[in-house]
Amino acid sequence: MNVWRIVLLLLILTNLQPAHAQPSSAEGPLGPFLSEPSLEITQAFERERMPNIVVSTKGTVVATFGTGSVVARRSEDGGKTWGEIITIAKPGFQGGGTTVDETTGHLLAFVEDRHPPAPLTVYRSKDDGKTWVEDNVTIKPDAEGRMPSMHMNEHGITLRHGGHKGRLLRPSRWYAGKNERARWPDHFTNAVYSDDGGKSWHTSAPFPANGTGEATIAELSDGTIYYNTRRHWAPDGESPLRRWSAMSKDGGETWEDLTFVKVLPDGPQNTNYGCMGGLVRLPVVGQDILVYTNCDSPNGRDHGTAWVSFDGGKCWPVKRQIFEGRFAYSSVTAGFNGTPSEGNIYCHFEGGPSGASSVAVFNLSWLLDGQKTGNGSVPKLKID
């Protein structure tokens, strides 16, 4: 084979490399999150409900939404501008848990036929969220034979550390057969995980508190999974108005260390009901900086606020209001290292200045200028 044929063969092989090739590392330095403080809010969708938001391995921000059909919008410039609406499924009901597989670059969207419990379809995008096709997946029940429901949880994640590196993990729940108030004491959250790129999913053990629903997850820098959940119900004498957390040391298969997170509100404080919140760990090497979002209000779904933790969810020393008006369900994610999204935090929430939902883009510098909560203190940040 002559040299030109070898060159041609190398060019062909290069062009066959996956279009989703990702940066060298999903995590990077803290510095990009500490640029000039900024907050920008733009309208995302005009009608319906149920927000999720993720950032692809290319740095494309993908917001998903909808209860009559499930749709998406993409931003390739870090959230400055947004493309046209893309239909994922019509009809369809957003199941939450939109997940980026950081191994392949694929995106997964979970769509239920109606408000659950309901049949589920998973859609996969291999082109950075531009197009979506129905995926053939298997979801296995938990050890007691209970099939999980997907609605309406925070986005999923790809594990980056430890023995389960590459695993896909997303929160899910058990409805005890029907979504009605009388069954709330039997409801609980859990998670589903996949070690084969989303082809098959296993269901975790239950979260160690009943009455929970609509959960969030984040992987800490040592591979521990931090789990934070809404509470629909609590026994007499126990307040359901604050969040609940637990941890996993086995990649999200079992949960322990149940904790009542007194500093974080679970929606408006005048109702025994809670509200879906957002959670993300900033992709900073060796640091466990978490951001949580929810409404911070005595009597309504408004006053949307972000809290920050510097120790993996043990303390939440600072909070700052994102939007004073309507702010209901929210989902929060962070920019991908080495891409146009780097250094940004993205919150997709129901409400905003106009329309059904908005996307707030801010950074850690902006959040640090907020109000001290008295729950711990801000450490000296390691910028290198």
C-alpha positions as CSV (number, residue, x, y, z in Angstrom):
1,M,0.0,0.0,0.0
2,N,1.6,3.3,-1.1
3,V,1.8,6.4,1.2
4,W,-1.2,8.2,-0.4
5,R,-3.5,5.3,0.2
6,I,-2.3,5.2,3.8
7,V,-3.0,8.9,4.2
8,L,-6.5,8.5,2.6
9,L,-7.3,5.6,4.9
10,L,-6.3,7.7,8.0
11,L,-8.5,10.5,6.8
12,I,-11.4,8.2,6.4
13,L,-10.9,6.7,9.8
14,T,-10.6,10.2,11.4
15,N,-13.9,11.2,9.8
16,L,-15.6,8.2,11.2
17,Q,-14.7,9.2,14.8
18,P,-17.8,9.9,16.8
19,A,-19.2,13.5,16.3
20,H,-19.7,13.6,20.1
21,A,-16.0,13.5,21.0
22,Q,-15.7,15.3,24.3
23,P,-13.2,17.5,26.0
24,S,-10.3,15.8,27.8
25,S,-12.0,16.1,31.2
26,A,-15.6,16.9,32.4
27,E,-14.2,18.7,35.4
28,G,-11.8,21.6,35.5
29,P,-10.7,24.6,37.7
30,L,-13.0,26.8,39.8
31,G,-11.8,30.0,38.2
32,P,-14.3,30.2,35.3
33,F,-17.2,30.2,37.8
34,L,-15.7,33.2,39.6
35,S,-15.7,35.7,36.7
36,E,-17.6,39.0,36.9
37,P,-20.9,38.5,38.8
38,S,-23.8,38.2,36.4
39,L,-27.4,37.1,36.1
40,E,-29.4,36.9,32.9
41,I,-33.0,35.6,32.6
42,T,-34.6,34.7,29.2
43,Q,-37.9,33.2,28.3
44,A,-37.8,29.5,27.4
45,F,-41.3,28.2,26.6
46,E,-44.7,29.8,26.3
47,R,-47.0,27.1,27.7
48,E,-47.3,23.9,29.7
49,R,-45.0,22.7,32.6
50,M,-42.2,20.5,33.9
51,P,-38.6,21.8,33.4
52,N,-35.4,20.0,33.0
53,I,-32.0,21.3,31.8
54,V,-28.7,19.7,31.0
55,V,-25.4,20.6,29.3
56,S,-24.0,18.2,26.6
57,T,-20.4,17.2,26.3
58,K,-20.0,19.8,23.6
59,G,-21.3,22.5,25.9
60,T,-24.7,22.8,24.3
61,V,-27.4,23.8,26.8
62,V,-30.5,21.7,26.3
63,A,-33.8,22.7,28.1
64,T,-36.7,20.3,28.0
65,F,-40.4,20.9,28.9
66,G,-44.0,19.9,28.3
67,T,-47.0,17.9,29.4
68,G,-48.9,17.7,26.1
69,S,-45.8,17.1,24.0
70,V,-42.2,17.0,25.2
71,V,-40.0,19.6,23.5
72,A,-36.5,21.0,23.7
73,R,-34.6,24.2,22.9
74,R,-30.8,24.3,22.5
75,S,-28.2,27.0,23.0
76,E,-24.7,26.6,21.5
77,D,-23.3,29.8,22.8
78,G,-23.5,29.3,26.5
79,G,-27.1,30.4,26.9
80,K,-26.8,33.8,25.1
81,T,-29.2,32.7,22.3
82,W,-31.6,29.8,21.9
83,G,-32.7,27.9,18.8
84,E,-36.2,26.9,17.7
85,I,-38.4,24.5,19.5
86,I,-37.5,20.8,18.8
87,T,-40.2,18.1,19.3
88,I,-39.0,15.1,21.2
89,A,-42.4,13.3,21.5
90,K,-45.9,14.3,20.6
91,P,-48.1,13.5,22.5
92,G,-46.0,13.0,25.6
93,F,-45.5,14.0,29.2
94,Q,-42.1,15.1,30.5
95,G,-40.8,12.5,32.9
96,G,-37.8,14.6,34.0
97,G,-34.4,13.0,34.5
98,T,-33.0,14.2,31.2
99,T,-29.6,12.6,31.1
100,V,-26.3,13.2,29.3
101,D,-24.2,10.1,28.8
102,E,-20.7,11.6,29.0
103,T,-19.1,8.4,27.6
104,T,-20.9,8.6,24.3
105,G,-22.2,12.2,24.2
106,H,-25.8,10.8,23.7
107,L,-28.8,12.5,25.4
108,L,-31.7,10.6,26.9
109,A,-35.2,12.0,27.5
110,F,-37.8,10.1,29.5
111,V,-41.4,10.5,28.3
112,E,-44.5,9.1,29.9
113,D,-47.9,8.7,28.1
114,R,-49.7,10.9,30.7
115,H,-49.4,12.0,34.3
116,P,-47.9,8.8,35.9
117,P,-48.0,6.1,36.8
118,A,-48.1,5.6,33.0
119,P,-46.3,3.7,30.3
120,L,-42.8,5.1,29.6
121,T,-40.8,5.7,26.4
122,V,-37.1,6.7,26.3
123,Y,-35.9,8.9,23.5
124,R,-32.2,9.2,22.5
125,S,-30.4,11.9,20.7
126,K,-27.0,11.1,19.1
127,D,-26.5,14.6,17.5
128,D,-26.3,16.9,20.6
129,G,-30.1,17.2,21.0
130,K,-31.0,18.2,17.4
131,T,-33.0,15.1,16.7
132,W,-34.5,12.3,18.9
133,V,-35.6,8.7,18.2
134,E,-37.4,6.2,20.3
135,D,-35.0,3.9,22.1
136,N,-35.4,0.2,22.9
137,V,-34.7,-0.1,26.7
138,T,-35.4,-2.4,29.5
139,I,-36.2,-1.2,33.0
140,K,-36.1,-3.7,35.8
141,P,-38.2,-3.5,39.0
142,D,-36.6,-3.2,42.5
143,A,-36.0,-6.2,44.8
144,E,-39.7,-6.2,45.8
145,G,-41.0,-6.2,42.2
146,R,-42.0,-2.5,42.2
147,M,-41.6,-0.7,38.8
148,P,-40.3,2.8,39.1
149,S,-42.0,5.9,37.7
150,M,-39.8,8.7,36.2
151,H,-42.0,11.8,36.9
152,M,-41.0,14.5,37.9
153,N,-37.3,14.3,38.9
154,E,-34.2,16.4,38.4
155,H,-31.8,15.5,35.5
156,G,-29.7,12.4,35.6
157,I,-25.9,12.2,35.7
158,T,-22.9,10.2,34.5
159,L,-20.7,9.0,37.4
160,R,-17.2,10.3,37.0
161,H,-15.4,8.8,40.0
162,G,-14.8,5.4,41.7
163,G,-15.7,1.9,40.8
164,H,-18.9,2.8,39.0
165,K,-17.4,5.4,36.7
166,G,-19.4,5.7,33.5
167,R,-22.7,4.6,35.2
168,L,-25.8,6.5,34.3
169,L,-27.9,7.4,37.3
170,R,-31.1,9.3,37.6
171,P,-33.7,9.8,40.4
172,S,-37.1,8.0,40.1
173,R,-40.0,7.2,42.4
174,W,-42.7,4.7,43.5
175,Y,-46.3,5.8,43.4
176,A,-47.8,2.9,45.4
177,G,-50.0,2.2,42.5
178,K,-51.7,5.5,42.2
179,N,-51.1,9.2,42.6
180,E,-53.6,10.1,45.3
181,R,-53.3,11.8,48.8
182,A,-54.4,8.7,50.7
183,R,-51.4,6.7,49.3
184,W,-48.8,9.4,50.0
185,P,-47.6,7.6,53.2
186,D,-46.6,4.7,51.0
187,H,-44.9,6.7,48.2
188,F,-41.1,6.9,48.1
189,T,-38.3,8.0,45.9
190,N,-35.5,5.8,44.6
191,A,-33.2,5.8,41.5
192,V,-32.5,3.9,38.3
193,Y,-29.0,3.2,37.0
194,S,-27.5,1.8,33.8
195,D,-24.0,0.3,33.2
196,D,-24.6,-0.2,29.5
197,G,-25.2,3.3,28.2
198,G,-28.9,3.3,28.9
199,K,-29.9,0.0,27.2
200,S,-31.0,-1.6,30.5
201,W,-31.8,0.0,33.8
202,H,-31.9,-1.4,37.4
203,T,-33.9,0.1,40.2
204,S,-32.3,1.0,43.5
205,A,-33.4,0.3,47.0
206,P,-36.0,2.8,48.3
207,F,-34.9,6.2,49.7
208,P,-35.1,5.7,53.6
209,A,-38.2,7.9,54.1
210,N,-41.7,7.4,52.9
211,G,-43.9,10.2,51.5
212,T,-41.1,11.4,49.3
213,G,-41.3,12.4,45.6
214,E,-39.4,14.3,43.0
215,A,-35.8,13.9,43.9
216,T,-32.3,15.2,42.9
217,I,-28.9,13.6,42.9
218,A,-25.2,14.7,42.6
219,E,-22.0,12.8,42.7
220,L,-19.3,14.1,45.0
221,S,-15.6,14.1,44.2
222,D,-15.0,10.9,46.0
223,G,-17.8,9.0,44.2
224,T,-20.3,9.3,47.0
225,I,-23.8,10.1,45.8
226,Y,-25.7,12.9,47.5
227,Y,-29.5,12.5,47.3
228,N,-31.9,15.3,48.1
229,T,-35.7,15.0,47.8
230,R,-39.1,16.7,48.1
231,R,-41.4,15.4,50.8
232,H,-45.2,15.2,50.1
233,W,-46.1,13.8,53.5
234,A,-44.7,13.3,57.0
235,P,-46.0,11.7,60.2
236,D,-47.8,13.9,62.7
237,G,-45.4,16.2,64.5
238,E,-42.8,16.0,61.7
239,S,-42.4,19.0,59.4
240,P,-42.5,18.3,55.7
241,L,-41.6,21.8,54.8
242,R,-37.9,21.3,54.5
243,R,-35.9,18.9,52.4
244,W,-34.6,15.4,53.1
245,S,-31.2,13.9,52.1
246,A,-29.3,10.6,52.1
247,M,-26.1,9.2,50.7
248,S,-24.9,6.2,48.7
249,K,-21.5,4.6,48.8
250,D,-22.3,2.0,46.1
251,G,-23.1,4.1,43.0
252,G,-26.8,4.7,43.8
253,E,-27.9,1.2,44.6
254,T,-28.7,1.7,48.3
255,W,-29.2,4.8,50.5
256,E,-28.2,5.6,54.1
257,D,-27.6,8.5,56.5
258,L,-31.1,10.0,56.3
259,T,-31.0,13.7,57.2
260,F,-33.6,16.4,57.7
261,V,-32.1,19.4,55.9
262,K,-33.5,22.2,58.0
263,V,-31.9,25.1,56.1
264,L,-33.4,24.2,52.7
265,P,-37.1,24.9,52.1
266,D,-39.3,22.4,50.3
267,G,-41.5,24.9,48.5
268,P,-43.8,27.5,50.1
269,Q,-44.0,27.1,53.9
270,N,-47.8,27.3,54.2
271,T,-48.6,24.0,52.6
272,N,-47.9,20.4,53.5
273,Y,-46.9,19.5,49.9
274,G,-43.4,20.6,48.9
275,C,-42.1,21.5,45.4
276,M,-39.6,20.1,42.9
277,G,-36.2,21.6,43.3
278,G,-33.0,21.6,41.3
279,L,-29.5,20.4,42.3
280,V,-26.1,20.3,40.7
281,R,-22.5,19.8,41.7
282,L,-20.2,22.3,40.0
283,P,-17.7,20.4,37.8
284,V,-14.6,21.5,39.7
285,V,-11.8,19.1,40.3
286,G,-11.5,18.0,44.0
287,Q,-14.2,20.3,45.3
288,D,-17.8,19.5,46.3
289,I,-19.7,22.8,45.6
290,L,-23.4,22.1,45.3
291,V,-26.1,24.5,44.1
292,Y,-29.8,23.9,45.1
293,T,-32.8,25.9,43.8
294,N,-36.4,26.2,45.0
295,C,-38.9,28.9,46.0
296,D,-38.1,30.7,49.3
297,S,-41.6,31.9,50.2
298,P,-44.0,31.8,53.1
299,N,-47.1,31.3,51.1
300,G,-46.7,30.8,47.3
301,R,-44.5,29.4,44.6
302,D,-42.4,32.5,44.0
303,H,-39.2,34.1,45.3
304,G,-37.0,31.6,43.4
305,T,-33.7,31.3,45.2
306,A,-30.4,29.5,44.8
307,W,-28.4,28.1,47.8
308,V,-24.7,27.0,47.7
309,S,-22.9,24.3,49.7
310,F,-19.1,24.0,49.8
311,D,-19.0,20.7,51.7
312,G,-21.2,18.3,49.7
313,G,-24.5,19.3,51.2
314,K,-23.6,19.4,54.9
315,C,-24.0,23.2,55.2
316,W,-25.6,25.8,53.0
317,P,-24.1,29.1,54.1
318,V,-25.3,31.5,51.3
319,K,-28.4,32.0,49.3
320,R,-29.5,34.5,46.7
321,Q,-32.8,35.3,45.0
322,I,-33.0,34.6,41.3
323,F,-36.5,35.9,40.6
324,E,-39.0,37.5,42.9
325,G,-42.2,36.6,41.0
326,R,-43.6,33.2,40.0
327,F,-41.1,30.4,40.5
328,A,-42.4,26.9,40.8
329,Y,-40.6,23.7,39.6
330,S,-36.9,24.2,38.8
331,S,-33.9,22.3,37.4
332,V,-30.3,23.5,37.6
333,T,-27.1,22.4,35.9
334,A,-23.6,23.7,35.2
335,G,-21.4,24.4,32.2
336,F,-19.2,21.7,30.8
337,N,-15.4,22.2,31.2
338,G,-13.6,23.5,28.1
339,T,-16.8,24.5,26.2
340,P,-18.8,27.8,25.6
341,S,-20.9,26.9,28.7
342,E,-17.9,26.7,31.1
343,G,-18.3,28.8,34.2
344,N,-22.1,29.2,34.0
345,I,-24.9,27.9,36.1
346,Y,-28.2,27.3,34.4
347,C,-31.6,27.2,36.1
348,H,-34.7,26.3,34.1
349,F,-37.8,27.2,36.1
350,E,-41.6,27.5,35.8
351,G,-42.3,31.2,35.8
352,G,-40.2,34.3,35.1
353,P,-40.8,37.7,33.5
354,S,-43.1,36.2,30.8
355,G,-44.2,32.8,29.5
356,A,-44.5,29.4,31.1
357,S,-40.8,29.0,31.8
358,S,-37.5,30.9,31.9
359,V,-33.8,30.1,32.0
360,A,-31.6,32.0,34.4
361,V,-27.9,32.0,33.7
362,F,-25.6,33.1,36.5
363,N,-22.3,32.3,38.1
364,L,-20.8,31.5,41.5
365,S,-19.5,35.1,41.9
366,W,-23.1,36.4,41.6
367,L,-24.4,33.8,44.1
368,L,-21.6,34.6,46.6
369,D,-22.9,38.2,46.8
370,G,-26.1,36.9,48.4
371,Q,-27.4,36.6,51.9
372,K,-25.7,34.6,54.6
373,T,-28.0,31.8,56.0
374,G,-26.1,31.2,59.3
375,N,-25.7,27.5,58.3
376,G,-21.9,27.2,58.2
377,S,-19.5,29.6,56.6
378,V,-17.9,30.2,53.2
379,P,-14.4,28.7,53.1
380,K,-11.4,30.2,51.4
381,L,-11.9,29.0,47.8
382,K,-9.2,27.1,46.0
383,I,-9.1,28.7,42.5
384,D,-6.2,26.7,41.0
